[in-house]
Amino acid sequence: MKPKILMAAYTNYPRDPRVKREAEALVAEGYKVVFLASRDPFESRRETIAGVEVIKVMRLLKNRTSMLAYMLNYGYYFLALALHLSIHPLRYRLIHINNMPDFLVLAAWLPPGPVTILSVLVLTGWAWNARVLRAQTLSLAQRDFVLAAKVSGESSLRIVCAEILPNMLSLMTSSFIGATIYAIGAQVGLEFLGLGDISKVTWGTNLYWASNDSALLLGSWWTFVPTGFCIALLGFGLTLINFGVDEIANPRLATESRWVRRLKKKATSDGSTPVLEGGVQ
């Protein structure tokens, strides 16, 4: 039996064809899909559409054109999503949250500036890492060493701190670095679209003014190439740091690297296979 999937999007289902296609494609593959959507007045709270179980959250305010109303409705929707997941923490094996259209809408409605970009990134960028960390935590919670700690009477706090967290260090570091790269790319993208403070000197505004002044057509490569190179170099450097931390924190990779170092020390000049005595300490 295939697992149950929760899809969440602050949109009306099934009038949004983008999410409707995704949900129906999962149903066609045999998955049981629950879709958490927004609800207009006089619509039913729960219904099944083409095999998709749709749970609709009522909008807090009916005025959709006001920026304040949109933000309050948006926040209320994700509060309802968090409440639903807290009531059913183990019901879903996969959670898929669609948020990119709201990412741009919020940035376009709020006044331009670093505070706006920070608020938008924090509000809409938590979903990916949250569901990855949640899935890994649920997986580790079923491992034998965690079950053994529960049977021995260890407290929940000690199990989390001493058993689960050390095994998630690699994933948490990777998520942090990935979120950093995502934040840099998103900030540059928003400022390139003119949604940031164009009076400030940043990588995004450099690309914005280069595009606005037709630098590519005029051959003024010095206005955008250094900026693009710095963005790529920073992303590449953070990725290398991620690989290094993963090799140290991941037990499997750490064991393999110790074997490689020992093999290099025992290497023979005639090309024969070295024989190691004892196991890896």
C-alpha positions as CSV (number, residue, x, y, z in Angstrom):
1,M,0.0,0.0,0.0
2,K,1.4,3.3,-1.0
3,P,1.8,6.1,1.6
4,K,-0.6,9.0,2.2
5,I,0.6,12.4,0.9
6,L,-0.5,15.8,2.2
7,M,-0.4,18.6,-0.4
8,A,-0.8,22.2,0.8
9,A,-1.3,25.3,-1.2
10,Y,-2.9,28.6,-0.4
11,T,-5.2,28.4,-3.5
12,N,-8.6,27.3,-4.5
13,Y,-8.9,23.6,-5.4
14,P,-9.7,22.6,-8.1
15,R,-9.7,25.9,-9.9
16,D,-5.9,26.0,-9.8
17,P,-4.8,23.8,-12.7
18,R,-1.2,23.6,-11.5
19,V,-1.8,21.9,-8.2
20,K,-4.8,20.0,-9.6
21,R,-2.6,18.2,-12.2
22,E,0.0,17.3,-9.5
23,A,-2.6,15.9,-7.1
24,E,-4.5,13.9,-9.8
25,A,-1.2,12.5,-11.1
26,L,-0.3,11.2,-7.7
27,V,-3.8,9.6,-7.3
28,A,-3.3,7.9,-10.7
29,E,-0.1,6.3,-9.4
30,G,-2.0,4.8,-6.5
31,Y,-1.2,7.3,-3.7
32,K,-3.8,8.6,-1.3
33,V,-3.7,12.4,-1.5
34,V,-5.1,14.8,1.0
35,F,-5.1,18.4,-0.2
36,L,-5.3,21.4,2.2
37,A,-6.7,24.4,0.3
38,S,-8.4,27.7,1.0
39,R,-12.1,28.0,1.0
40,D,-14.5,30.6,-0.4
41,P,-17.8,31.3,1.3
42,F,-20.6,28.8,0.7
43,E,-18.1,26.0,-0.2
44,S,-18.1,22.8,1.7
45,R,-15.3,22.2,4.2
46,R,-14.4,18.7,3.0
47,E,-15.0,17.0,-0.3
48,T,-13.5,14.4,-2.6
49,I,-12.7,15.5,-6.1
50,A,-11.3,12.9,-8.6
51,G,-10.0,10.8,-5.8
52,V,-8.3,13.7,-4.0
53,E,-9.6,14.3,-0.4
54,V,-9.8,18.1,-0.2
55,I,-9.9,19.9,3.2
56,K,-10.6,23.6,2.8
57,V,-9.7,26.3,5.3
58,M,-12.0,29.3,5.5
59,R,-10.4,32.7,4.7
60,L,-10.2,34.8,7.8
61,L,-11.1,38.0,5.9
62,K,-13.2,38.2,2.8
63,N,-11.4,41.2,1.2
64,R,-8.8,39.7,-1.2
65,T,-7.6,43.0,-2.7
66,S,-6.2,44.5,0.6
67,M,-2.5,43.7,1.4
68,L,-3.3,43.3,5.1
69,A,-6.2,40.9,4.4
70,Y,-4.0,38.8,2.1
71,M,-1.3,38.5,4.7
72,L,-3.7,37.7,7.5
73,N,-5.4,35.1,5.4
74,Y,-2.1,33.7,4.4
75,G,-0.8,33.4,8.0
76,Y,-4.1,32.0,9.1
77,Y,-3.9,29.3,6.4
78,F,-0.4,28.1,7.5
79,L,-1.5,28.3,11.2
80,A,-4.3,25.9,10.2
81,L,-1.8,23.7,8.4
82,A,0.5,23.6,11.5
83,L,-2.5,22.7,13.7
84,H,-3.6,19.9,11.3
85,L,-0.1,18.4,11.3
86,S,0.2,18.6,15.1
87,I,-3.1,16.7,15.5
88,H,-2.0,14.1,12.9
89,P,1.8,14.0,13.3
90,L,2.3,10.4,11.9
91,R,-0.6,10.3,9.4
92,Y,1.4,11.4,6.4
93,R,4.7,10.0,5.0
94,L,5.2,12.9,2.6
95,I,4.2,16.6,2.8
96,H,4.3,18.8,-0.3
97,I,3.8,22.5,0.1
98,N,3.4,24.8,-2.9
99,N,4.5,28.4,-2.1
100,M,6.4,30.0,-4.9
101,P,3.6,32.2,-6.3
102,D,2.9,33.6,-2.9
103,F,6.7,34.2,-2.6
104,L,6.5,36.7,-5.4
105,V,3.1,38.2,-4.5
106,L,4.2,39.0,-0.9
107,A,7.4,40.6,-2.2
108,A,5.5,42.7,-4.7
109,W,2.9,43.9,-2.3
110,L,5.2,44.9,0.6
111,P,7.3,48.0,0.5
112,P,10.8,47.3,-1.0
113,G,13.7,46.9,1.3
114,P,15.8,44.4,3.2
115,V,13.2,43.9,5.9
116,T,10.6,42.9,3.2
117,I,13.0,40.4,1.6
118,L,13.9,38.9,5.0
119,S,10.2,38.6,6.0
120,V,9.3,36.9,2.7
121,L,12.2,34.5,2.9
122,V,11.4,33.5,6.5
123,L,7.7,33.2,5.9
124,T,7.9,31.1,2.7
125,G,11.2,29.4,2.9
126,W,10.7,27.1,5.9
127,A,8.7,24.3,4.2
128,W,11.5,22.4,2.5
129,N,13.8,22.0,5.4
130,A,10.9,21.4,7.8
131,R,9.6,18.4,5.9
132,V,13.1,16.9,5.3
133,L,14.0,17.2,9.0
134,R,10.6,15.8,10.0
135,A,11.0,12.8,7.7
136,Q,14.5,12.0,8.9
137,T,13.4,12.4,12.5
138,L,10.5,10.0,12.0
139,S,12.8,7.5,10.3
140,L,15.4,7.6,13.2
141,A,12.6,7.3,15.7
142,Q,12.0,3.8,14.4
143,R,15.6,2.6,14.5
144,D,16.7,-0.1,16.9
145,F,19.0,2.0,19.0
146,V,16.2,4.5,19.7
147,L,13.7,1.8,20.6
148,A,16.3,0.3,22.9
149,A,16.8,3.6,24.6
150,K,13.0,3.9,25.1
151,V,12.8,0.4,26.6
152,S,15.7,1.1,29.0
153,G,13.7,4.0,30.4
154,E,15.6,6.9,28.9
155,S,13.8,10.3,29.0
156,S,12.5,11.8,25.8
157,L,14.9,14.8,26.1
158,R,18.0,12.5,26.4
159,I,16.8,10.4,23.5
160,V,16.5,13.5,21.3
161,C,19.8,15.1,22.4
162,A,22.0,11.9,22.7
163,E,20.5,9.5,20.1
164,I,18.7,11.4,17.4
165,L,20.5,14.8,17.1
166,P,24.1,13.3,16.6
167,N,22.8,11.3,13.7
168,M,21.1,14.3,12.2
169,L,24.1,16.7,12.4
170,S,25.0,16.1,8.8
171,L,21.5,16.7,7.5
172,M,21.0,19.8,9.7
173,T,24.3,21.3,8.5
174,S,23.3,20.5,4.9
175,S,19.9,22.1,5.4
176,F,21.4,25.2,6.9
177,I,23.9,25.7,4.1
178,G,21.2,24.9,1.5
179,A,19.0,27.5,3.1
180,T,21.8,30.0,3.0
181,I,22.3,29.4,-0.7
182,Y,18.6,29.6,-1.3
183,A,18.3,32.9,0.6
184,I,21.2,34.4,-1.4
185,G,19.7,33.3,-4.7
186,A,16.2,34.4,-3.7
187,Q,17.4,37.8,-2.6
188,V,19.4,38.3,-5.8
189,G,16.4,37.2,-7.8
190,L,13.9,39.5,-6.1
191,E,16.2,42.5,-6.3
192,F,16.9,41.7,-10.0
193,L,13.1,41.9,-10.6
194,G,13.1,45.3,-8.9
195,L,11.3,44.1,-5.7
196,G,14.2,45.2,-3.5
197,D,15.6,48.7,-2.6
198,I,17.2,49.7,-5.9
199,S,19.0,52.6,-4.1
200,K,21.2,50.1,-2.3
201,V,24.4,48.5,-3.8
202,T,23.9,44.8,-3.8
203,W,24.4,41.9,-6.2
204,G,20.8,41.9,-7.1
205,T,20.6,45.7,-7.8
206,N,23.8,45.4,-9.8
207,L,22.0,42.9,-12.1
208,Y,18.8,45.0,-12.1
209,W,20.6,48.1,-13.3
210,A,22.7,46.1,-15.8
211,S,19.4,44.7,-17.3
212,N,17.7,48.1,-17.1
213,D,20.6,49.8,-19.0
214,S,20.8,47.0,-21.6
215,A,24.3,46.1,-20.6
216,L,24.2,42.8,-22.5
217,L,23.2,44.5,-25.7
218,L,25.8,47.2,-25.3
219,G,28.6,44.7,-24.4
220,S,29.2,46.2,-21.0
221,W,30.1,42.8,-19.5
222,W,31.9,44.4,-16.5
223,T,28.5,45.4,-15.0
224,F,27.1,41.9,-14.6
225,V,29.9,39.3,-15.1
226,P,31.8,40.1,-11.8
227,T,28.5,39.9,-9.9
228,G,27.5,36.6,-11.5
229,F,31.0,35.2,-10.8
230,C,30.8,36.2,-7.1
231,I,27.4,34.6,-6.7
232,A,28.6,31.4,-8.3
233,L,31.8,31.4,-6.3
234,L,30.0,31.8,-3.0
235,G,27.6,29.1,-3.9
236,F,30.4,26.8,-4.9
237,G,32.3,27.5,-1.7
238,L,29.3,26.8,0.5
239,T,28.7,23.6,-1.3
240,L,32.3,22.5,-0.7
241,I,31.9,23.3,3.0
242,N,28.8,21.2,2.9
243,F,30.7,18.2,1.4
244,G,33.4,18.6,4.1
245,V,31.0,18.7,7.0
246,D,29.1,15.7,5.6
247,E,32.3,13.6,5.3
248,I,33.1,14.4,9.0
249,A,29.6,14.1,10.4
250,N,28.2,11.2,8.3
251,P,29.3,7.9,10.1
252,R,29.3,5.9,6.8
253,L,31.5,8.5,5.0
254,A,33.8,8.9,8.0
255,T,34.3,5.1,8.2
256,E,35.1,5.0,4.5
257,S,37.6,7.8,4.7
258,R,39.4,6.1,7.6
259,W,39.8,3.0,5.5
260,V,41.2,5.0,2.6
261,R,43.8,6.6,4.9
262,R,44.8,3.3,6.2
263,L,45.1,1.8,2.8
264,K,47.3,4.6,1.6
265,K,49.6,4.0,4.6
266,K,49.8,0.3,3.8
267,A,50.1,0.7,0.0
268,T,52.8,-1.4,-1.6
269,S,55.2,-0.4,-4.3
270,D,54.6,-3.6,-6.4
271,G,50.9,-2.9,-6.9
272,S,49.7,-5.9,-4.8
273,T,46.6,-5.5,-2.6
274,P,47.6,-4.5,1.0
275,V,46.2,-6.6,3.9
276,L,45.1,-4.8,7.1
277,E,45.1,-6.4,10.5
278,G,42.3,-5.6,12.8
279,G,39.2,-3.4,12.3
280,V,38.8,0.3,12.0
281,Q,38.9,1.9,15.4
